[in-house]
């Protein structure tokens, strides 16, 4: 291909062709086979010189000799699973409010998801809400904005809340893990365990009347159950931690992302929303 014009046009053609770096000043024609490698000639043996006695080192020579550099500070080793959970428990327990808890999460390096995510997705809504909704993990939109449930599934969640007279100023929304897993994969049990102390402390600080687990993964984590979401939804459970003043009434619903893929379940989701509305009226009475 012949590329005419200025040097700028040539560089532009290189970029479009995928050239993004240069290796050397001399071009190498890779269409020509390289010459065969030749074994190096053996050097002829030279007569060895007789060793001469070396003068003793003087004190001044030793003083002027370069000293070995002291090793610099090493990076702290990555925390193991048990150590990360213990660190999470300590950091979470020290938080006095949600701002403290968010700062503690930002300082927590035990969860490997933090290294691949763009932003921490802590929570969104009213810190004094009577209802807390917990999903599984942030997605791509949430990772970019650092706010949970802002993508397509979050828009559906907003409409679901509006259908029973609620909005984000009346609820608090978060996830079982606070950083997006690469490729939106399911969080591992170890990753969930590392974040769980922060989730528990979040619920202790808010002290809601109702806890809603969105999706099977969140329901199994929060409710300590093994059944699927189809069996867990439509029922009420008791959620408690050591520092909650009293058990919280908890339930499970389909995750909004699942409802987008399975619109046939929206009728069941509507029944669950009505049950939440009735429970909220009961606790407000």
MOHU-V765717 format. One line per field, one symbol per residue. ss: DSSP state (a for helix, b for strand, c for the rest). phi: phi as a letter, one per 40 degrees, with the letter a starting at -180 (. if undefined). psi: psi as a letter, one per 20 degrees, with the letter a starting at -180 (. if undefined). Layout:
ss = ???
phi = ???
psi = ???
//
This chain:
ss = ccccccaaaaaaaaaaccccccccccccccccccccccccccccccccccccccccccaaaaaaccccccccccccccccaaaaaaaaaaaaaacccaaaaaaaaaacccccaaaacccccccbbcccccbbbbbccccaaaaaaccccccaaaaaaaaaaaacccccccbbbbbccccccaaaccccaaaaaaaaaaaaaaaaaacccbbbbbcaaaaaaaacccccaaaacccbbbbccccccccbbbbbbccaaaaaacaaaaaaaaaaaaaaaaaaaaaac
phi = .bbchccccccccdccchcbabbacccbcccbcccccbcccccccbcccccbccccccccccccccccccccccccccccdcccccccccccccccacccccccccccbccccccbccacbciahccbccbbbbccacbccccccgbcfbcccccccccccccbgbaccbbbbabcbbbccdggccccdccccccddccccdccccfccbbbcbgccccccccfbbcccccccgbbbbbabcbccacbcbabbccdcccccbccccccccccccccccccccccc
psi = pporarhghghhhgghijojqqgrhpqpoiippqqqpppqqpqqpqppqppqppqqpqhhghhiqpqpppqrpqqqqqqrgghggggggggghiphahgghghgghipjhpihhhiqgqpnfrpbpikqippppbfqqagghhhikpqmibghhhhgghgghikkqaiiirpparhqjqpqpjkrpqqhghghhihhhgghghhhhmrhppoporgghghghilrirrhhhhqjrqrppqrhjphqqppqrqrqphhhhhhmiijhghhhhhhhhgghhghghi.
//
